[in-house]
Structure formats: C-alpha cells, structure tokens
Amino acid sequence: MLKNCLFVCLFMSTLLASAQEFQYNYGFFCNSPMAGDYFYSKLSFSGGSTLKQNNGKMPVSEVLFHTPGNSLELQYKNAAGGSWKAIISRTEKRGMDHFRKATLLSFWILNPFANSAESELPGVQLMRKDSSLTSVFTVKPGKANEWQQVIIPLTSIKDFDPKIPESMIAVVFSQQDKKDGKEQTFYLDDIEFLPSAVAPEITTEPDLTSATGYGVHVDLSWDKITDRNVHLVKIYRSENKRDYIPVGVQQPYINRYADFTGVSGKKYYYKISFLNAKYQETKLSSAVSAETKTMSELDLRSMVQQGSFR
C-alpha cells in the first residue's frame, strides 16, 4: 500500500513538472551573434549560378533588419543549367527541449528594389534530421522595400508531427525556374515555427527595472515575464533621452540583456517593449539610464560574478 502511494505521488509530481515546463518557440534564425556572417549557414552553387558569401557563410546586414540587430542577406544569380542552395540550420541550446506546437513556418522578407514583380524568387524547403528535404514551397513577390511576413502552412508535409517540431533541423532556400542571370537580393529575418496565425494581445506592460554600466557595455534587467503572449522583448537605446533606436531583442524566458556600445565614459538611456507572435508592439516602458565607465578590479570581479546575457 505504501509503495503504491509513493508511486502515485512520484507520478503526480512528474506530471506537474511536465505541465509547468516552459514551452520554447522553435526558431531557425533571429539574430547572428557575430557580425559579418551567420555561422550556422551553409552555401553551395554550381553551373554558373552564384551566391554572395562571406567566409563560406551567409552574409548578415546590420543596416536592414526586421528585428534588431541584423538580418540574413540572400544575394544570387540564377543561370540556365545552374543551381544554388542556402541552408540555415537551427542551433540547439542546452536545456531547450520542450517546444510549442508548430503549424506554420513563418519568416520575414524584404525586397529592397522596385521591380519586385520581376524578381526571381527562391524556393523554400525544410530539412529533416536525415537531411532529406520536403517539397518546395513558393514565395509571392510582395511589395518592394517593405518587410513582409511569409506564412507557410505545414499541413502539406505528410510525415510532419506538429508536436515534434525538432524533426526539422533547417530551412533551405534554393534556385527556382527563372534563369535570366540578373542579380537578385533579398533580406531574411525571424525564421521560425508558429503554433497559430492568431497572435493574442499582450496584457502585461513592459517595465525596465535597472541598467548598470560597465567598461563598454550596459546590463539591463526587467522582471520575469509570465505573460505567454510575449514573443520577444525589444530593446531601445538613446544618447540624448529623446531619440531612441532599436538595438536588440531578447527571448521572453531571459530577463536580462547586455548592450555592447563599444564606448566607455558615456551615458545611455534605455526603454523596452514587448512583441507578440505577429510582431505587434506594446507601448514602451519608462526610461532608465546608465553610464559606461573605466573598470576597476573590483568592478570586473563583480561583472564576472553576475554574468552578462545578450
């Protein structure tokens, strides 16, 4: 009897822990942590078709982006008889193994040129764990010089289980039918799976609680976010307390952000906002400020102990 009671208690504890486990968004790209190129990308081209590359990887743009601070640059030429592929792999993170159900592939695309109707758009595929590819999804031209969300339903993939999004390890962009040899350029950002096309309203107001300046960066923090409708936290910086520019985003399960300004001895002001899954934005929080400074040995020790998160 006692053994059965213990078993039931353990079983209920396991269920409770599972129910409380945070469900992460399953994403392929939000930001490259390094400038210049995206490490978790792989390019190939042949037969006269070309792809712009940086160290064999996809270049990133720190000027044009959907969410700060960068996006992927996809520049190519299609040649008759040629082909190209750009593979964007998901990076696995330790401890992240419970994901939201995936019913849609979503990404944002920008065509910076006016002749969008004449653009040779890439095809889109998903790569499985065994490196096999799904059928090709097509992308509509859309408007020029405007970030637009592309949503692809995953119901057309026969063997895809929406409860196991990790069965797909990469998104692949590739050459399609048109082959006129003109150079094409697109920018890609926020590539991810979404559970629904509906994005509930965020009811929590953003509140930036502190900012601490160090040598060439500022650590920001806010209260733990409990509103599950918060998709991302968006960070703004100002040098004059009037003009705020977006400098980064943070995942909602992390309540800190390190803004590397590269300048010591300067005062900065910060605000944050929340984005839902359709990237609709709340109002901005009140401002907090901090000044970067020359670091003493005690300051350095304190910074290492507290840690910084990007």
Secondary structure as GFF3:
##gff-version 3
##sequence-region A 1 310
A	DSSP	alpha_helix	2	20	.	.	.	ID=ss1
A	DSSP	beta_strand	27	29	.	.	.	ID=ss2
A	DSSP	beta_strand	37	38	.	.	.	ID=ss3
A	DSSP	beta_strand	41	46	.	.	.	ID=ss4
A	DSSP	beta_strand	50	51	.	.	.	ID=ss5
A	DSSP	beta_strand	58	61	.	.	.	ID=ss6
A	DSSP	beta_strand	71	77	.	.	.	ID=ss7
A	DSSP	beta_strand	83	89	.	.	.	ID=ss8
A	DSSP	beta_strand	104	110	.	.	.	ID=ss9
A	DSSP	three_ten_helix	116	118	.	.	.	ID=ss10
A	DSSP	beta_strand	123	128	.	.	.	ID=ss11
A	DSSP	beta_strand	148	153	.	.	.	ID=ss12
A	DSSP	three_ten_helix	154	156	.	.	.	ID=ss13
A	DSSP	three_ten_helix	165	167	.	.	.	ID=ss14
A	DSSP	beta_strand	168	174	.	.	.	ID=ss15
A	DSSP	beta_strand	183	194	.	.	.	ID=ss16
A	DSSP	beta_strand	208	213	.	.	.	ID=ss17
A	DSSP	beta_strand	217	222	.	.	.	ID=ss18
A	DSSP	beta_strand	232	238	.	.	.	ID=ss19
A	DSSP	beta_strand	244	250	.	.	.	ID=ss20
A	DSSP	beta_strand	256	260	.	.	.	ID=ss21
A	DSSP	beta_strand	267	275	.	.	.	ID=ss22
A	DSSP	beta_strand	288	291	.	.	.	ID=ss23
A	DSSP	alpha_helix	297	306	.	.	.	ID=ss24
###
